[in-house]
Amino acid sequence: MVRTVGSRGPKTMEAIRAAGLRLIRQHGYEAITLRQLGQEVGIQPGSMYNYIQSKQELLFILIRDHMVALSAEVATALEGAADPLDRLRRFIRFHVSYHIRRTDEVFIGGSELRSLEGENRTAILAMRRDYERLLVAILEDGMEAGQFKRTDPPVTAYAILAMLTGVCTWYNPAGRMGEEELIRLHQDMILGGVLV
């Protein structure tokens, strides 16, 4: 996304975000430069500092925005679902769908987490823990209600999240399974493992 000549503010920042996602996904965080990003967006390297102060800030913004969207959208997906089984089904549906629609954000949020430093890393890890706790709570509620097998909820949550998140690395929209089939497959596998 190249910005419109003479544009400033939100349009330029959105162009920086889009180019940052694309370049980091293609080349990796360590390999890109702010100069390269500026060329991609169509602004002078010095002008880049009007929007971001460093590559580290850009990476933090990209991963933070991904985590904010993930958290807000899962809250909407779970809205009105009181039953743990319904909540787990909805969680699986949401997670698979989100991860195949936003592959760049998900990829960078996972693979480039190692590149975040200090407070940036701490903030993102806290956001990830909050998201993980949501699934842990669903599992605990299901165990308490007698719907789910008694297991170690955090370990079970990590296993589920690893399987669901992995979808973004291999799913092909033109492949054998459509999104709905893929969601049902994951729901069946996970529910088959946790239901009493």
Secondary structure, DSSP 8 states (H G I E B T S, - for coil): ----TT--THHHHHHHHHHHHHHHHHH-GGG--HHHHHHHHT--GGGGGGT-S-HHHHHHHHHHHHHHHHHHHHHHHHTT--SHHHHHHHHHHHHHHHHHH-HHHHHHHHHTGGG--HHHHHHHHHHHHHHHHHHHHHHHHHHHTTSB----HHHHHHHHHHHHHTHHHH--TTSSS-HHHHHHHHHHHHHHHHB-
